[in-house]
Amino acid sequence: MSNTVRYDDQTPRLFFLAALIWAVVGMLVGVLIAAMLFLPGLNLAPFLTFGRLRPLHTNAVIFAFIGNIIFGGTYHSMQRLLKTRLFSDALTKIHFWGWQLLIAAAAVCLVTGITQGKEYAELPWVLDIVIAVLWVIFAVNFFGTIAIRREKHLYVAIWFYLASIVAVAILHIGNSMALPYSLLGSYSAYAGVKDALMQWWYGHNAVAFFLTTPFLGLMYYYLPKAAERPVFSYKLSIMHFWSLVFVYIWAGPHHLHYSAVPEWASTLGMLFSLILWMPSWGGMVNGLLTLRGAWNKLRDEPVLKFMVVAVTYYGMSTFEGPMMSIKSVNAVSHFTDWTIGHVHAGALGWNAFLSFGILYWIIPRLWKTELFSKKLAEVHFWIGTVGLILYQVSMWVAGITQWAMWRAFEPDGRLVYPDFIETVIKIVPLYWVRLVGAILFFAGLLVMVYNVIRTLKSAPANFKEEPEVHAPPLTDDLAAPGATTAPNTYDHAFYRVQHVLRHGFHRYIEGNVVLLTVLTALALAVGSLVEAIPMFLDPSNVKTIASVHPYSPLELLGRDIYIREGCYNCHSQLVRPFRHETERYGEYSKAGEYVYDHPFQWGSKRTGPDLHRVGQKYPSLWHVRHMKDPRSTTPGSVMPRYPHLLSSHLDTSLLQSKMRTMKKLGVPYSEGEIETALSSLEKQSQQIAAEVEAQQGPRGLAGREIIALTAYLQRLGTDIKWRRPAVQTAAVPEPAAQAPAAQTPAASAPAPHAGPAPAAITSAR
Amino acid sequence: MAEYEDKILHDIDGIKEYDNPLPGWLMAIWWGSLLFSALYIAFYALSFGEPTMEAEYRSAAEKDLAALQAHFDAHPIVAPTPAELLSGAKNPEVLSAGAARFAKTCASCHGQQAQGLIGPNLTDERWIHGGSVEQIFHSIVKGWPAKGMPPWGRAIPQKEIAALVSYVRSLQGTNPPNAKPAEGEPFKAEALPE
């Protein structure tokens, strides 16, 4: 074996450039949808509506931009940390091109409405399998590289990469369980409350193990490199690595406070989020204190500026996060723009800024040249920072405003803002501020792209020459110096254990990748299993309600349209047990109402009102008109128009296979119902179309998509009987029908509320 | 930060690691959060604290409703008399308040000119649920939920409901363009006061 190794730097080059390209795409879509939120005219075509572009934005920035940074950074740093070339050139190529093709395919699916309807996990099942395969390729390459390493001990960055790879695999597979009904269509294997728990176990830990731990790994490599300072504390690395990996996985249910998810789960989610404070800050402290003695370098080094702000924002977000997970704080922040501000503080402040810092540092090195302009990097830093602050502050204010307006009561028990639209119009100015912030941030990115292009142009012709370093292969490492045989006495064995412990047991784990992987997987498994097992095994967590029955064929197809159009991106389907919510929407949501919801559609943000009790609230014609032009029924509405739903014919070709799939998932459709599904769909469609016509609406809508969607909306939340609590405010006898007013004595005398209910004005509404 | 020894432990690819201890304040957060969690669980599991989320909601609702009932027992809403409602139809102040509320709340279903859209035309002489001012008042307050008319008694202040009724009465016979065909029974509107 040779004593030298050559690093593959072409792979990181490709990944970093791809990251930059996807960053432009993803953030451009972000700017566009930030504008769409208050300029609904920008929803130009069905494939350019907010509900389809928002998933495109999140997927592009998370999995394309950040994903490529993770791969590039991991492949670049691990070769140097392990003193070896990547395991397989073929696998790295497949990984790179596969990932880019996957993203392109994902973009096409998302704009055409092919989605599974679960946030951050929208991609169709076929692409889910592709993701899994590519992830396995990444893992094989990663562990293969570790296997051929020429450095005995794994540095903390490698631990974090390793934990990310293991965790993302578990999360992705766990949450993506679905039963297909066609090549691109499927229904989530879980329903309602269980689906919600799985989804946010995944969703929260995608933040943890895609946006946090890989980036901590990158921080541990690139920050000390750029600052040329030692890492502050090895002990802290150990402490916060293990606590982070163990604790993070529990925290998911904090996305589901005051929901139909059982309280024990929500309580665990809250407490583990609070416990997560130290493990998160451990990373920040180790990052910032690494800069001790290097703070003066900040003045003229944009790379360090980006990194310091990134680490600081990481600290801020991971303080804000635990606070928002406290139930009573969450009651304020949930469903509002505060959450949007919080995620962008993390995504822009931590992920994007750290990525920018890394790119400014690595690109000149990978291309063997100098950065074209430090000044432009400074410009990027400052406009990016201003954009970031504008974004965050506007969303804080918007969130608090929404909460305050949603819950405001008059002294006589009326909501001060009973029309949801008032609370939307109020925050439009803040949406403008956010748009300005977003544009600034995007402009900074464009400055960087220009800077990078100029830098690449100055690269010498031989920049692709692979660096060669001296690294002798590892010798067989036995448990004790000089030991050539297995221990043959207890004393001998004990001596070897002592040898291991002399350098700390953790040092031993760092040299033993199998042990490290097993321990990491165990740490991840505990929280996952403790939360999931009772949920799936103990039926008392989802109390069934006898009156809840499966969706009719028409409603099922209507629901698929709801999912296709991404309605869940702006509308929740979860009324929380708060007075102001039950007053505004109706009875709070019960776990048993969602048992046939594959997938659940609770949403996480209310740009529009909650829809769980919208069924039968309006005449069907209202929905038809509202979909055709939301401004016609709700002046000031920011919802996109969906006129095509009135002209498109409902595709019923997959109806029966959809119902059979649902049946396999436990929805009790009888074989007879499936056989006669088309005719019963026809019948209900005729019925609703006739209702719309009777209300003087457009004729001939039977068989159109709008009727299916209306059927679904009219069904929502109507399976249980409920009424608003009422007080009696006065006695006003109901006038006899058609009796001339002159014959009815004016009833103005107050009467006690004990009087007969039908004769009184009550607060019931 | 002079208190740290900064002893170098490892060196890997030029990155050194110090052997510094865990910062005390950070560990205080760690043990504090663990202690808080233990107490929180003990407090709730042993039922010293609040009851379940549902019970919490129910008691909050009960308390709210009791307070409201007390409020209305002391200050019952006095429904306006037909004469008051009719005279409002001649009062420009009342009419402009009614028109504003109509545009905001009613126009989306009944049309900007009350010509009927999703809900019925309110300007003709036929009424599905009675056309007397008192009946209109009642229809607004209690609604006809089965037919899609929500009860507005709690969402709109009483005074504005009265203004709405006066406004609707004033629209009788305005014959707006694109009116929805008449529905319901004929009703001759009550005369307005001189």
Interface residues (C-beta under 8 A of the other chain):
Chain A: R80 L81 K83 E151 H153 Y155 V156 Y221 P224 K225 P230 V231 F232 S233 Y234 K235 L236 S237 M239 S243 Y258 E263 T267 L271 F272 L274 I275 W277 M278 P279 W281 G282 V285 L289 R292 E410 P411 D412 G413 R414 L415 P418 D419 P577 F578 R579 T582 E583 Y588 Q616 K617 Y618 P619 L621 W622 R625 S632 T633 T634 P635 Q695 Q696 G697 P725 V727 Q728 T729 A730 A731 V732 E734 P735 A737 Q738 A739 P740 A741 A742 T744 A746 A747 S748 P750 A751 P752 H753 I761 T762 S763 A764 R765
Chain B: M1 Y4 D6 I8 L9 H10 I12 D13 G14 I15 K16 E17 Y18 D19 N20 P21 L22 P23 L26 M27 I29 W30 S33 L34 F36 S37 Y40 I41 Y44 T52 M53 E54 E56 Y57 A60 A61 D64 L65 L68 Q69 H71 F72 D73 P76 I77 V78 A79 P80 T81 P82 A83 K104 T105 A107 S108 C109 G116 L117 I118 G119 W127 H129 G130 S132 V133 E134 Q135 F137 H138 V141 K142 G143 P145 K147 G148 P150 P151 W152 G153 R154 A155 I156 P157 K180 P181 E185 F187 E190
